Amino acid sequence: MAMESDDKYLRPRYLSVLERLETAVCHSGRRKEDVTLVAVSKLHPASMVAAVCALGQIDFGENYVQEAMEKRAEIEAMDRPRTIRWHMIGHVQSRKASIVAGAFDLIHSLDSIHLATALEKHCAVKNAKQKVLIEVNVGEEPQKTGVEMKDLDWLAADVIEKCPHLELQGLMCIPPVYNAGAAARPYFARLRELRDKLSASTGLALPHLSMGMSGDFEWAIEEGATFVRVGTDIFGPRPPKKILIFIDS
């Protein structure tokens, strides 16, 4: 019954996001397969993830390590036939690297040499490769995570030279404006420019840009996003954060 209720609530929301995504991709002159929708299921129950998965969604993003691992176990216990690709999009503390390393299809939020070193260490132990994006603080906000723009080359060089188990795929950002539509576009353009310069200097393709959320992903697509992270417009408002469970993520 819960699954049926979730479907009735989520189906129109999900299809609306897909329609917006397709329109934005078409308007930008890009191909549909160039942009991947990551459904951000942070703080939403596994039953809702399963319902959206049943609609055809494959990529899901989580912000908190403990919640992500518990939710994944619930989904696996449901024996869902469709493969899910899990993305870690939230800040990862270095002491959580042993859990995260090799456990996600893509980590969007690599933001320090300390974290890169910890991920490399645990990937080496597990003999696992881990795809990563470097999170860049494009708004230069001191309260936010993400490497400072001036330190991007330094962090990228460390990953490339000292972390053979990490595969650098590109960059990620969260602009300083929230749900502000076109106002976020200059920050998306800035991330694209940083990626292009880094690609030229390193010789790496760096194919991915993770940028754009519910209120601005159309403009992110215009600026070259390959991953857009949409939560609220699919799942609805998030329930209150369970501080005692997730504060240490």
Rosetta silent file (secondary structure, phi, psi, omega in degrees, C-alpha in Angstrom):
SEQUENCE: MAMESDDKYLRPRYLSVLERLETAVCHSGRRKEDVTLVAVSKLHPASMVAAVCALGQIDFGENYVQEAMEKRAEIEAMDRPRTIRWHMIGHVQSRKASIVAGAFDLIHSLDSIHLATALEKHCAVKNAKQKVLIEVNVGEEPQKTGVEMKDLDWLAADVIEKCPHLELQGLMCIPPVYNAGAAARPYFARLRELRDKLSASTGLALPHLSMGMSGDFEWAIEEGATFVRVGTDIFGPRPPKKILIFIDS
SCORE:     score description
SCORE:     0.000 S_00000001
   1 L     0.000  -41.386  179.165    0.000    0.000    0.000 S_00000001
   2 H   -62.711  -40.610  179.899    2.847    2.392    0.859 S_00000001
   3 H   -62.497  -41.390  178.903    4.514    1.687   -2.479 S_00000001
   4 H   -65.180  -41.409  178.200    1.268    2.437   -4.323 S_00000001
   5 H   -64.081  -42.917  177.666    0.820    5.670   -2.377 S_00000001
   6 H   -60.018  -41.652 -177.994    4.422    6.680   -3.109 S_00000001
   7 H   -62.802  -43.710 -179.360    3.879    6.002   -6.804 S_00000001
   8 H   -63.545  -34.703 -179.820    0.797    8.226   -7.013 S_00000001
   9 H   -78.655  -42.804 -170.545    2.669   11.064   -5.315 S_00000001
  10 H   -85.432  -32.106 -175.098    6.029   10.670   -7.038 S_00000001
  11 H   -54.780  -53.298 -178.589    5.087    9.755  -10.606 S_00000001
  12 H   -64.887  -32.665  178.698    3.784   13.200  -11.694 S_00000001
  13 H   -67.711  -46.498 -178.914    6.660   14.962   -9.950 S_00000001
  14 H   -64.462  -44.773 -179.799    9.265   12.730  -11.535 S_00000001
  15 H   -64.799  -33.531  177.279    7.750   12.931  -15.006 S_00000001
  16 H   -64.971  -41.200  177.951    7.597   16.722  -14.713 S_00000001
  17 H   -65.316  -41.949  177.999   11.334   16.860  -13.940 S_00000001
  18 H   -60.809  -39.482  178.707   12.077   14.566  -16.883 S_00000001
  19 H   -64.943  -44.313  177.314   10.063   16.853  -19.157 S_00000001
  20 H   -61.620  -40.923 -179.762   11.940   19.926  -17.920 S_00000001
  21 H   -62.637  -46.978 -179.448   15.235   18.087  -18.381 S_00000001
  22 H   -63.575  -39.948  178.390   14.414   17.067  -21.941 S_00000001
  23 H   -63.579  -43.505 -179.290   13.304   20.597  -22.814 S_00000001
  24 H   -65.034  -42.369  179.522   16.490   22.097  -21.378 S_00000001
  25 H   -63.304  -44.125  179.053   18.710   19.620  -23.213 S_00000001
  26 H   -62.220  -43.429 -178.608   16.893   20.299  -26.481 S_00000001
  27 H   -64.113  -32.764 -177.797   17.112   24.066  -25.982 S_00000001
  28 H   -82.380   -7.595 -179.359   20.852   23.853  -25.345 S_00000001
  29 L    77.892   15.823 -179.389   21.443   21.883  -28.525 S_00000001
  30 L   -99.395  174.105  178.922   22.896   18.954  -26.629 S_00000001
  31 L   -92.444  149.264 -179.179   22.019   15.246  -26.709 S_00000001
  32 H   -56.839  -39.106 -176.912   19.739   13.645  -24.127 S_00000001
  33 H   -73.303   -6.092  179.442   22.426   11.118  -23.210 S_00000001
  34 H   -77.916  -17.385 -174.359   24.852   13.950  -22.376 S_00000001
  35 L  -124.763  126.573  179.587   23.038   14.811  -19.132 S_00000001
  36 E  -107.346  129.428  175.198   22.337   12.414  -16.254 S_00000001
  37 E   -84.815  123.245  173.216   19.645   13.109  -13.682 S_00000001
  38 E  -104.986  114.601  179.283   20.719   12.258  -10.132 S_00000001
  39 E   -81.811  114.935 -174.201   17.662   11.926   -7.888 S_00000001
  40 E   -88.163  107.847 -172.455   18.720   13.254   -4.488 S_00000001
  41 L  -100.161   16.767  179.319   16.997   11.096   -1.898 S_00000001
  42 L   -48.216  125.181  175.893   18.560   12.665    1.190 S_00000001
  43 L    70.764    1.328  175.832   16.357   12.135    4.279 S_00000001
  44 L   -97.801  148.310 -173.878   13.653   10.376    2.248 S_00000001
  45 L   -70.971  160.872  179.763   12.817    6.723    3.013 S_00000001
  46 H   -59.689  -31.702 -179.916   13.954    3.723    1.023 S_00000001
  47 H   -61.400  -35.463  178.503   10.360    3.091   -0.065 S_00000001
  48 H   -73.128  -36.560  174.771   10.381    6.362   -2.011 S_00000001
  49 H   -60.803  -45.801 -179.985   13.703    5.495   -3.629 S_00000001
  50 H   -61.079  -38.604 -179.199   12.239    2.139   -4.658 S_00000001
  51 H   -66.526  -42.228  178.754    9.164    3.859   -6.104 S_00000001
  52 H   -70.949  -36.100  175.385   11.228    6.271   -8.216 S_00000001
  53 H   -59.525  -40.698  179.672   13.515    3.428   -9.248 S_00000001
  54 H   -64.902  -21.461  177.613   10.425    1.547  -10.474 S_00000001
  55 L   -82.465   -6.657  177.412    9.655    4.531  -12.712 S_00000001
  56 L   116.744   -3.209 -178.726   12.977    4.037  -14.468 S_00000001
  57 L   -75.382  137.095 -176.890   15.399    6.191  -12.480 S_00000001
  58 L  -111.769  -39.012 -172.911   18.858    4.659  -12.039 S_00000001
  59 E   -96.850  125.693  179.954   21.075    7.326  -10.437 S_00000001
  60 E  -128.673  140.253 -178.762   20.468    8.361   -6.827 S_00000001
  61 E  -114.328  139.440  177.645   22.441   10.797   -4.677 S_00000001
  62 E  -127.071  149.173 -177.358   22.914   10.778   -0.924 S_00000001
  63 L  -101.804  -27.745 -172.704   24.479   13.384    1.372 S_00000001
  64 L  -116.573  129.837 -171.647   25.089   11.499    4.598 S_00000001
  65 H   -60.602  -52.081 -176.008   27.290    8.430    4.792 S_00000001
  66 H   -62.965  -44.631  178.400   25.446    6.501    7.485 S_00000001
  67 H   -60.511  -42.588 -178.368   22.032    7.207    5.982 S_00000001
  68 H   -59.844  -47.114 -176.714   23.256    6.194    2.545 S_00000001
  69 H   -67.942  -38.112  178.401   24.592    2.833    3.676 S_00000001
  70 H   -67.373  -40.603 -178.950   21.486    2.019    5.715 S_00000001
  71 H   -67.343  -40.437  178.308   19.182    2.995    2.869 S_00000001
  72 H   -60.897  -41.253  178.997   21.155    0.939    0.376 S_00000001
  73 H   -63.092  -39.345  177.712   20.852   -2.110    2.608 S_00000001
  74 H   -63.466  -43.263 -179.578   17.076   -1.605    2.767 S_00000001
  75 H   -63.553  -42.969  179.785   16.847   -1.334   -1.012 S_00000001
  76 H   -64.391  -34.780  178.198   18.918   -4.475   -1.490 S_00000001
  77 H   -67.651  -24.226  176.680   16.669   -6.317    0.963 S_00000001
  78 L   -76.431  -10.340  179.819   13.701   -5.390   -1.251 S_00000001
  79 L    57.093   49.761  178.675   15.440   -7.297   -4.061 S_00000001
  80 L   -67.243  129.821 -176.786   14.860   -4.521   -6.566 S_00000001
  81 L   -71.778  -26.957 -175.965   15.492   -5.868  -10.083 S_00000001
  82 L   -85.118  136.371  178.794   16.785   -2.588  -11.498 S_00000001
  83 L   -71.464  134.503  175.972   20.425   -1.654  -10.903 S_00000001
  84 L  -107.940  135.294  171.696   20.934    1.556   -8.912 S_00000001
  85 E  -101.023  120.565 -175.773   23.989    3.757   -9.330 S_00000001
  86 E   -98.286  135.807  179.905   24.736    5.490   -6.032 S_00000001
  87 E  -119.501  132.034  171.511   26.366    8.926   -5.854 S_00000001
  88 E   -94.631  112.037 -175.223   27.869   10.492   -2.743 S_00000001
  89 L  -110.566   -6.389 -178.908   27.153   14.199   -3.154 S_00000001
  90 L   -98.355  170.297  179.159   27.625   15.439    0.414 S_00000001
  91 L   -60.815  135.733  178.753   30.715   16.340    2.412 S_00000001
  92 L  -114.871  120.665  174.223   32.735   13.309    3.475 S_00000001
  93 L   -72.631  145.169 -176.647   34.834   13.425    6.619 S_00000001
  94 H   -58.111  -33.412 -178.896   38.212   11.742    6.205 S_00000001
  95 H   -73.133   -8.697  174.354   37.455    9.287    8.985 S_00000001
  96 H   -94.778    0.607 -175.692   34.489    8.039    6.928 S_00000001
  97 H   -61.061  -32.209 -179.560   36.738    7.264    3.964 S_00000001
  98 H   -63.535  -29.482  179.305   36.981    3.592    4.911 S_00000001
  99 H   -82.342  -41.527 -171.756   33.211    3.275    4.393 S_00000001
 100 H   -78.486  -36.061 -174.070   32.941    5.429    1.294 S_00000001
 101 L   -56.453  121.611  177.495   35.972    4.232   -0.667 S_00000001
 102 L    76.322    0.506 -174.845   34.881    1.968   -3.501 S_00000001
 103 L   -97.768  -10.082 -177.102   31.266    1.956   -2.300 S_00000001
 104 L  -124.135  146.961  176.927   29.838    4.616   -4.649 S_00000001
 105 L   -63.332  -33.903  179.186   29.741    4.857   -8.417 S_00000001
 106 E  -154.593  132.989  171.318   30.880    8.459   -8.105 S_00000001
 107 E  -100.835  119.002 -175.785   31.939   10.747   -5.257 S_00000001
 108 E   -88.669   -8.888 -162.402   31.052   14.326   -6.207 S_00000001
 109 E  -123.994   35.595  172.774   32.566   16.034   -3.171 S_00000001
 110 E   -68.482  121.839 -172.964   36.314   15.490   -2.982 S_00000001
 111 L  -135.534    9.129 -179.217   37.520   18.744   -1.422 S_00000001
 112 L  -160.061  156.095  174.800   40.910   18.237    0.228 S_00000001
 113 H   -65.164  -35.308  179.815   44.229   16.445   -0.029 S_00000001
 114 H   -59.796  -45.135  179.118   43.516   14.915    3.366 S_00000001
 115 H   -68.771  -41.675  178.875   40.354   13.257    2.056 S_00000001
 116 H   -59.149  -42.437  179.751   42.045   12.208   -1.192 S_00000001
 117 H   -63.606  -42.542 -179.876   44.842   10.546    0.790 S_00000001
 118 H   -66.507  -42.396  177.886   42.362    8.715    3.014 S_00000001
 119 H   -63.605  -42.973  179.056   40.291    7.505    0.050 S_00000001
 120 H   -60.132  -44.764 -179.269   43.423    6.346   -1.766 S_00000001
 121 H   -58.164  -47.647 -175.250   44.592    4.412    1.296 S_00000001
 122 H   -77.300  -30.771  174.277   41.324    2.527    1.703 S_00000001
 123 H   -65.591  -38.638  178.619   40.835    1.945   -2.025 S_00000001
 124 H   -62.194  -43.354  178.469   44.311    0.405   -2.126 S_00000001
 125 H   -61.468  -40.916 -178.589   43.419   -1.949    0.736 S_00000001
 126 H   -84.392   -4.615 -173.896   40.201   -2.956   -1.050 S_00000001
 127 L    52.737   47.961 -176.591   41.927   -3.099   -4.461 S_00000001
 128 L  -121.722  148.888  171.668   39.154   -0.817   -5.710 S_00000001
 129 L   -97.970  144.865  179.850   38.999    2.090   -8.110 S_00000001
 130 E  -132.603  118.594  175.495   36.950    5.142   -7.131 S_00000001
 131 E   -77.671  138.140 -176.518   35.697    7.778   -9.565 S_00000001
 132 E  -138.689  153.347  166.591   35.708   11.267   -8.058 S_00000001
 133 E  -117.251  145.595  174.316   34.816   14.860   -8.816 S_00000001
 134 E   -88.840  126.744  175.814   36.514   17.768   -7.081 S_00000001
 135 E   -83.830  127.643 -177.877   34.048   20.089   -5.358 S_00000001
 136 E  -113.741  133.230  178.300   34.956   23.734   -5.953 S_00000001
 137 L   -83.552   79.273 -173.024   33.773   26.618   -3.791 S_00000001
 138 L   -69.575  -19.781  178.884   32.886   28.840   -6.759 S_00000001
 139 L   -93.000    0.347 -179.347   31.175   31.425   -4.561 S_00000001
 140 L    51.182   47.794 -179.472   34.202   31.768   -2.272 S_00000001
 141 L   -96.614  118.821 -175.277   31.973   31.271    0.762 S_00000001
 142 L   -64.761  -22.944 -177.919   33.979   30.578    3.933 S_00000001
 143 L   -84.532   -7.028 -175.675   31.130   28.612    5.545 S_00000001
 144 L  -104.560  154.594  174.113   30.893   26.117    2.677 S_00000001
 145 L   -78.196  174.966 -177.110   32.930   23.058    1.791 S_00000001
 146 L   112.142  141.698  179.566   34.768   22.766   -1.502 S_00000001
 147 E   -70.408  144.540  175.178   38.331   23.574   -2.466 S_00000001
 148 L   -67.101  147.876 -176.108   39.112   27.233   -3.079 S_00000001
 149 H   -56.886  -37.783 -178.392   39.512   28.073   -6.747 S_00000001
 150 H   -67.861  -18.307 -178.165   43.146   29.092   -6.243 S_00000001
 151 H  -103.058    3.107 -176.540   43.912   25.647   -4.790 S_00000001
 152 H   -60.880  -48.037 -178.533   42.172   23.571   -7.458 S_00000001
 153 H   -60.967  -38.084 -179.252   45.291   22.869   -9.518 S_00000001
 154 H   -63.908  -46.962  179.639   47.184   21.881   -6.388 S_00000001
 155 H   -66.473  -44.112 -179.430   44.522   19.366   -5.286 S_00000001
 156 H   -60.590  -42.052  179.741   44.095   17.962   -8.791 S_00000001
 157 H   -62.226  -38.644  179.382   47.855   17.457   -9.135 S_00000001
 158 H   -65.114  -43.037  178.968   47.956   15.575   -5.846 S_00000001
 159 H   -62.568  -45.606 -176.623   45.136   13.258   -6.937 S_00000001
 160 H   -66.676  -40.952 -172.983   46.754   12.614  -10.311 S_00000001
 161 H   -86.742  -31.657 -170.249   50.277   12.068   -8.991 S_00000001
 162 H  -117.702   -3.489 -174.900   49.702   10.336   -5.649 S_00000001
 163 L  -126.626   75.736 -175.968   46.320    8.605   -5.814 S_00000001
 164 L   -65.968  -18.729  179.459   46.388    5.896   -8.499 S_00000001
 165 L   -88.745   -4.668  177.067   43.170    4.327   -7.219 S_00000001
 166 E  -102.715  132.896  179.462   41.220    7.568   -7.687 S_00000001
 167 E  -109.418  106.005 -178.753   39.927    8.444  -11.154 S_00000001
 168 E   -74.906  121.061 -173.551   39.418   12.186  -11.513 S_00000001
 169 E  -110.112  -14.469 -177.921   36.374   12.744  -13.715 S_00000001
 170 E   153.955 -150.847 -172.587   35.679   16.471  -13.407 S_00000001
 171 E  -130.149  159.607  176.925   34.285   19.116  -11.047 S_00000001
 172 E  -135.825  151.605  173.867   31.228   19.834   -8.902 S_00000001
 173 L  -150.413  158.743  169.499   29.819   23.021   -7.357 S_00000001
 174 L  -124.409  110.482 -175.785   26.971   24.401   -5.288 S_00000001
 175 L   -66.672  159.298 -177.829   26.434   28.074   -6.205 S_00000001
 176 L   -74.091  -11.405  176.263   25.957   30.662   -3.441 S_00000001
 177 L  -101.487  140.372 -174.841   22.443   31.481   -4.648 S_00000001
 178 L  -114.938  130.257  175.605   19.669   28.986   -3.904 S_00000001
 179 L    54.458   39.279 -171.750   16.653   28.255   -6.086 S_00000001
 180 L  -112.843   13.306  175.042   17.419   31.454   -7.985 S_00000001
 181 H    57.751 -125.841 -173.832   17.235   30.279  -11.579 S_00000001
 182 H   -61.762  -20.282 -179.858   19.332   32.323  -13.996 S_00000001
 183 H   -63.370  -21.461  179.914   21.187   34.042  -11.121 S_00000001
 184 H   -84.072  -13.523 -172.158   23.192   30.837  -10.682 S_00000001
 185 H   -58.295  -41.646  179.347   24.350   30.728  -14.295 S_00000001
 186 H   -59.123  -31.658  179.767   27.566   32.775  -13.869 S_00000001
 187 H   -73.867  -35.074  175.535   28.744   30.281  -11.240 S_00000001
 188 H   -66.881  -40.520  177.745   28.045   27.357  -13.560 S_00000001
 189 H   -63.301  -37.459  179.478   29.990   29.115  -16.300 S_00000001
 190 H   -63.838  -42.484  179.741   32.846   29.651  -13.852 S_00000001
 191 H   -64.886  -41.244  178.071   32.997   25.940  -13.031 S_00000001
 192 H   -61.165  -42.511  179.127   33.010   25.036  -16.715 S_00000001
 193 H   -64.189  -39.373  177.622   35.869   27.456  -17.345 S_00000001
 194 H   -64.217  -41.764  178.242   37.831   25.999  -14.428 S_00000001
 195 H   -62.356  -45.137 -178.187   37.274   22.491  -15.787 S_00000001
 196 H   -61.646  -42.028  179.244   38.390   23.491  -19.271 S_00000001
 197 H   -66.445  -40.910 -179.868   41.590   25.082  -17.939 S_00000001
 198 H   -67.251  -39.689  177.937   42.323   22.088  -15.717 S_00000001
 199 H   -62.188  -42.371 -179.843   41.721   19.692  -18.585 S_00000001
 200 H   -65.362  -39.091 -175.726   44.104   21.668  -20.797 S_00000001
 201 H   -78.071  -27.492 -177.028   46.829   21.795  -18.136 S_00000001
 202 H   -99.749  -20.837 -175.591   46.607   18.128  -17.117 S_00000001
 203 L    80.677    4.857  177.833   45.773   16.526  -20.446 S_00000001
 204 L   -88.652  148.266 -178.844   42.842   14.702  -18.842 S_00000001
 205 L   -67.151  -39.423 -178.789   39.445   14.692  -20.522 S_00000001
 206 L    45.069   65.431 -170.636   37.569   15.539  -17.282 S_00000001
 207 L   -73.070  -15.864 -168.252   34.208   14.890  -18.957 S_00000001
 208 E  -111.339  140.730  170.998   31.896   15.644  -16.051 S_00000001
 209 E  -127.898  115.016  177.916   30.404   18.755  -14.467 S_00000001
 210 E   -98.828  106.094 -177.039   28.026   18.140  -11.565 S_00000001
 211 L  -163.060  146.309 -179.215   25.977   21.317  -11.157 S_00000001
 212 L   104.682  130.447  178.962   22.366   22.404  -11.051 S_00000001
 213 L  -129.737 -163.756 -171.907   19.543   21.522   -8.678 S_00000001
 214 L   -52.025  -43.564 -172.241   15.747   21.794   -8.623 S_00000001
 215 L   -90.199   -1.616 -174.420   15.574   25.565   -9.054 S_00000001
 216 L  -149.126   10.859 -171.613   18.342   26.117  -11.582 S_00000001
 217 H   -67.843  -23.835  176.825   19.288   22.962  -13.471 S_00000001
 218 H   -60.065  -40.630 -179.848   18.093   24.318  -16.821 S_00000001
 219 H   -73.722  -31.647  175.431   20.816   27.005  -16.678 S_00000001
 220 H   -64.730  -40.299  178.322   23.383   24.442  -15.548 S_00000001
 221 H   -63.687  -39.612  176.810   22.596   22.366  -18.630 S_00000001
 222 H   -58.991  -31.506 -176.954   23.080   25.449  -20.808 S_00000001
 223 L   -96.246    6.865  172.104   26.570   25.784  -19.306 S_00000001
 224 L   107.569   12.237  178.786   27.546   22.151  -19.829 S_00000001
 225 L   -55.917  138.436  172.165   26.350   20.159  -16.810 S_00000001
 226 L  -108.543  -19.947  171.191   26.609   16.401  -17.262 S_00000001
 227 E  -126.389  129.155  170.244   25.025   15.620  -13.867 S_00000001
 228 E  -116.759  138.600 -171.356   22.115   17.587  -12.397 S_00000001
 229 E  -110.742  106.228 -173.391   21.131   16.852   -8.804 S_00000001
 230 E  -120.260  121.143  179.144   17.394   17.138   -8.191 S_00000001
 231 L  -115.371  -65.744 -172.827   15.766   16.307   -4.866 S_00000001
 232 H   -58.004  -42.744 -176.449   12.856   18.504   -3.810 S_00000001
 233 H   -70.150  -15.157  174.467   11.139   18.613   -7.198 S_00000001
 234 H   -97.755  -53.901 -171.475   11.075   14.801   -7.265 S_00000001
 235 H   -92.808  -13.915 -175.934   10.644   13.747   -3.644 S_00000001
 236 L    89.427 -177.876 -179.583    9.005   16.857   -2.198 S_00000001
 237 L   -57.152  142.420 -179.318   10.052   18.770    0.935 S_00000001
 238 L   -78.103  142.722  173.883   12.560   16.937    3.069 S_00000001
 239 L   -68.970  164.586  179.759   11.527   15.683    6.515 S_00000001
 240 L   -57.261  142.836  179.237   13.412   17.071    9.533 S_00000001
 241 L   -69.076  134.465  177.691   16.986   15.908    9.798 S_00000001
 242 L   -83.667   90.533 -169.758   17.567   13.196   12.388 S_00000001
 243 H   -57.610  -43.429 -175.388   20.383   14.990   14.166 S_00000001
 244 H   -66.284  -25.299 -178.314   21.394   12.153   16.454 S_00000001
 245 H   -90.398  -42.420 -166.903   21.762    9.784   13.519 S_00000001
 246 H  -110.261    0.427 -175.681   23.247   11.946   10.789 S_00000001
 247 L   -63.258  -24.793 -173.656   25.102   14.796   12.480 S_00000001
 248 L   -99.825   24.724 -178.466   28.372   12.845   12.209 S_00000001
 249 L   -85.901    0.000    0.000   28.246   12.186    8.511 S_00000001
